[in-house]
Amino acid sequence: MQEAGKKGIKLKPEAAHLLAEYLGADLGGIAQNLDKIKLSVEPEQTVSAQDLEPIIGIHKEFNVFEMQKLWASVTSIKYSKLSITSILTRSPIRW
C-alpha cells in the first residue's frame, strides 16, 4: 500500500492485506481509512491487523485471516476423520 507510506503509516504485511481485502478498489474509502489510522496510532508505530480492527471497524469474525484459520481447522478435522476411519476399517482412503 504505497498510499500508506506516502502518509507516513507503517503497515505490517497482514495489515496491508487485510485493508486490501476489506476495502478493495474503493480509493475514497482507502484514503479515508488511512487518515483514520494515521490519527489513531503513534507516529513510529507499525500497524498490525489487530490494530486495524477497532480503528476501521473490521470485525474479527469476518476478516479473511479468521476465515483461513477456520477453513484450515475444518479441513484438518476432515482429514483426521478420514485417516482414523481408514485405519479402523483397514481400507485405503479413496479421493
C-alpha positions in Angstrom: 0.0 0.0 0.0 2.0 2.9 -1.3 -0.6 5.4 -0.1 0.0 4.4 3.5 3.8 5.0 3.0 3.0 8.4 1.5 1.0 9.3 4.6 3.8 8.1 6.9 1.9 5.0 8.0 3.9 1.8 8.5 1.8 -1.4 7.9 2.7 -4.9 8.6 2.1 -7.2 5.6 -1.0 -8.8 7.2 -2.5 -5.4 7.9 -1.9 -4.2 4.3 -3.5 -7.5 3.0 -6.5 -7.0 5.4 -7.0 -3.5 4.2 -6.9 -4.6 0.6 -9.4 -7.4 1.2 -11.7 -5.2 3.2 -11.6 -2.0 1.1 -10.9 -3.4 -2.4 -10.6 -0.8 -5.1 -12.6 1.9 -3.2 -10.0 4.7 -3.5 -12.1 7.1 -1.4 -12.5 4.5 1.3 -8.8 3.7 1.3 -7.9 7.4 1.7 -10.5 7.9 4.4 -9.4 4.9 6.4 -5.7 5.7 6.1 -6.5 9.1 7.6 -8.3 7.4 10.5 -5.3 5.1 11.0 -2.9 8.0 11.0 -4.9 9.8 13.7 -5.2 6.7 15.8 -1.6 5.4 16.0 1.7 6.6 17.3 3.9 8.3 14.6 6.5 5.5 14.5 4.1 2.6 15.3 4.0 -0.3 12.8 0.3 -1.1 12.4 -0.8 -4.8 12.7 -4.1 -6.4 11.6 -5.2 -6.4 15.2 -4.7 -2.7 15.4 -6.9 -2.1 12.4 -10.0 -4.0 13.8 -11.1 -1.3 16.2 -9.9 1.6 14.1 -11.8 1.0 10.9 -14.5 -1.4 12.2 -13.3 -4.7 10.7 -14.8 -7.4 12.9 -12.5 -10.3 13.7 -15.1 -13.0 12.9 -15.5 -11.6 9.4 -11.9 -11.0 8.3 -10.1 -13.1 5.8 -7.4 -14.3 8.2 -10.0 -15.8 10.6 -11.7 -17.4 7.6 -8.5 -19.0 6.6 -7.9 -20.3 10.1 -11.4 -21.7 10.2 -11.0 -23.4 6.8 -7.7 -24.9 7.8 -9.1 -26.3 11.1 -12.2 -27.8 9.3 -10.0 -29.3 6.6 -7.7 -30.9 9.2 -10.6 -32.3 11.1 -12.0 -33.9 7.9 -8.6 -35.4 7.1 -8.2 -36.7 10.6 -11.6 -38.4 10.5 -10.7 -39.9 7.1 -7.4 -41.2 8.4 -9.0 -42.7 11.6 -11.7 -44.4 9.5 -9.1 -45.8 7.1 -7.1 -47.2 10.0 -10.1 -48.7 11.8 -11.6 -50.3 8.6 -8.2 -51.2 7.2 -9.2 -49.7 3.9 -7.3 -47.2 1.8 -8.5 -43.6 1.6 -10.2 -43.0 -1.8 -10.1 -39.5 -3.2 
